[in-house]
């Protein structure tokens, strides 16, 4: 019975020896109710193209200069707000410079506008599947310049974006080819 306190002390000291400080930054909570309430535009849309802009920003404590990007979208369905007859709009978001990584950094978004060919093996069975370009559920705020931006802000824009795929996705193709 005396061995238990000794064993506990040994295990605790070993674990304390390997403990290291952990750094994390707080991330704001953005449930659907808040996203919908604070958005000027809620839309399901397809991305057409993305281009770098002259927009830049630097955040305090980060050594990177974030590079602006405009992604043009075509709305499939407007859930809140209004768009012109063309149903086209532009979203400003940012990316890091090529080859630059930040630990514990921002949750940036990248929009895919092309299909993606996947291939590999699952349980020894080869497959090839074409993952179509997604639609996106976007919660956006109108900017003074007429473009939109993610309602959760430019530092963690991914919180305002949901990538949508058909329910069966590409997994229905597994093992068929």
MARLO-569185 format. One record per residue: x, y, z of N, C-alpha, C in turn. Coordinates in pm, whole numbers, plus 50000, padded with zeros to 5 digits. Example, Ala and Ser with C-alpha at 12.3 -4.5 7.8 and 13.67 -1.06 7.14 Angstrom:
<vomis>
513194943150780512304955050780513204967050780 512854977550708513674989450714512905000350787 
</vomis>
This chain:
<vomis>
500824988050000500005000050000500865012750000 502065011750061502965023150066503515026549928 503515016949838504075018949704503225028449620 501955029449646501065038049567501465052849573 501675058549692502105072649694503455074749625 504365065149642505665066149578505535065449426 504695056149377504455054649233503835067449177 502875073049250502225085449208503255096749198 504145097849295505165108349296506125106749179 506515094449150507425091849038506755095648906 505535091148884504815094148760504625109248744 504255115948851504045130548845505345137748810 506465133748871507725140648841508185137848698 507945125748647508315122548508507475130948412 506175131648436505305139648348505665154448355 505985159448472506355173548486507655176448411 508545166748407509815168548335509585170548185 508585163748129508315164647985507305175447949 506755182048046505775192448019506465204447955 505765210747862506305222647799505195233047790 505575245547785504545255847775503805254947641 502545257447646501715257147527501225271147498 501335275247372500845288347334499605286547248 498625294647274497405294447194496825308547195 496095311347093495435324447091493935321847095 493215330547160491765328647166491135330947028 490165322746997489405324146872487965326846909 487435337446852486075341646882485065331146839 483975330146912482915320646878481965326846775 481735319546665480835324146560479815313146527 478825310846614477775301146580476915306446465 476175297546401475355301346285474425313146316 473835313446434472905324246467473595337746461 474805338646515475545351246513475995354746371 476515344946297476935347346159475775353146078 474605346846088473435351046011472985365146053 472945367546184472475380346236473365392046192 474685390046197475615401046169475965402646021 475555393245938475885393745795474925402845718 475485410045620474655417545525474185408445413 474995398445381474695389145272475025374945317 474055366145306474265351845329473885345045198 474815337645142474625332745006475295319244988 474735311144900475395299144851475905302844713 477215301144690477805306144566478965297344522 479305298844393480475292144335481545302644306 482775299144337483905308144309484275306944163 484475318344096484885318343954486385319743939 486985329644007488425331444000488905339844117 490215339244140490835346644250492075353744197 492215366444232493375374344189493905382444305 495245384044311495855392744411495455407144385 495395414944492495075429144483496225437244544 496085450244544497065459044608496785460444757 495675454744805495335455544947496365447945029 496815453945139497765447645230497365451245372 497715442545465497605446345605498625438745687 499035445045796499945438845892499235438846026 499355427846096498725426746227499795427946334 499445434446443500375436446553500865422846605 502175421646618502755409346670503075398946564 502695401446438502975392146331503935398846233 504915391346188505945397146103505575397045955 504475391245921504095390045779503215401745736 503355405245609502405414445548501415405845469 500155406845504499125398745441498765404645305 498615396145205498365400445067496885398845036 496265409644988494855409344955494565401044831 493395394644831492905387144716491425390144697 491035391644572489625392744536489195379644473 488155373644527487555361844464486185365744414 485955363344283484645366144223483775353744237 482535356044276481555345444296480315347644211 479615336644184478295337044124477345330444223 476325337844265475375332744363474485321944304 474315311344378473365300744342472035303244413 472135308444536470935311444614471285322044719 470445332244730470645342844828469715340044946 470285338145064469505335045183469185347445266 470025357845253469805370545322470505381245241 469855392745225470445403845151469995403845006 470585412944928470215414244787471465415644702 471365410144582472415411544480471775416444352 472585421744263472085425944132471625414144049 471075416943932470535406543844471585396443800 472835400643789473895391543745474245381243851 473885383943975474185375044087475675373244110 476485382944065477925382144083478365392144189 479395388344265479925397144370481375393044397 482085401944466483515399844495483745399844646 484575390544690484945389544832486435392544846 486755402044934488155405044966488555396245084 489665389245067490245381345176491765382045159 492505376345251493955377645249494645364045254 495905364145210496755352345217498115356545269 498895346645312500275349245352501175349145228 502325355645233503275354645122503705340145102 504075336644979504515323244948505665319045040 505595306845089506645301345172506675306545315 505705314445354505665320245488504645312745571 505015308445689504105301245779504135307945915 503005307945981502895313746115502265303246206 502985299346309502405290446409501355297846487 500235291246510499135297446585498615309946513 498745309946381498395321646302496915322646271 496605331446178495205333846141494625321946066 493315320846071492605310345999492125316245866 493045316845770492755322845640491975313045554 491335318245451490515310045363491085310145222 490955298745155491355297645015490175291144942 489725297644835488565292644762488995284644641 488375273244624488675264444510487635266744402 488095268644276487135270744167487245260044061 488105250344078488265239543981487985226144048 487715216143966487545202744021488905197344062 488885186744138490115180844191490055165844167 491055160244100491105145944073491855139144187 491195129544250491795122044359491995107644314 493095101644354493315087544325494135081544438 494005068644454494735061844561494205047844578 494465042344696493985028944729493295029344864 492195022044874491495020244999491335005345018 491885000145126491844985645153492314977645032 493354982544967493924975344854493194977244722 492094984444722491334986844600491655000744546 492105001344424492435014144362491165021944330 491245035044342490115043444305490625056044238 489735062044163489975075244105488645082444111 488665094544164487405101944181487635116544146 486645122344085486685136444049485835144044151 486485152244232485785160344331485455173744266 484205175844239483765188044169484105200444250 484215211744182484425224444251483255226544347 483555230644470482485231944569481645244444552 480515244344617479765256444642480125260544783 479955273244812480285278444945479065285045007 478895282945136477935290445215478735301645279 478405314145243479205325745284478365335345370 478955339845477478355349945565479225362345550 478675372645485479505383945441478985397345490 479905406745499479615420645534479995429345415 479135438945380479405448045269480415458645312 481435460545230482455470845253482035483845185 482645494745222482335507745161482695508145014 483675499944971484105499944830483255490744741 482195484744797481295476344718481645461544719 482835458144766483185444144781482635439144915 482675426044931482265419945057483495414345127 483345412045257484385405445336483705396045435 484425386045484483835376845581483375384145707 482205380645755481635387545870482475385245995 483215374246004484055371646120485365379446116 485595386946009486775395345998487845389245911 488885396945885489945392545794490985383845864 491015383645994492025375846063491645361046074 490385358046090489905344246093488695342646000 488865345345872487725345245780487115331445760 487865320945783487345307545761486115304745849 485955312345957484805310546045483505314945978 483605322645869482425327545796482155319645669 482895308945647482835301645520482605286845546 481665280845471481445266345475481535261145332 482345250945312482465244745180481395233845170 480615234145063479495224845046479765214844935 479375202344960479505191544861478225183344864 477915176244755476755167244757476895156944870 475765152244919475775143045033476595130445008 476565125044886477335112844860478775116044827 479095128744801480455133044773481125124644668 482415123144677483135115044581483265100744631 482845098044756483045084744812482195074244743 481145078144671480315068344602481095061844487 482205068244443483005062644335484055052644382 484275051744512485335043144563485125028744518 486135022844464486085008844425485335005944296 484765016044231483995013744108484875014043984 486085019143997486935020643879488095011243885 
</vomis>
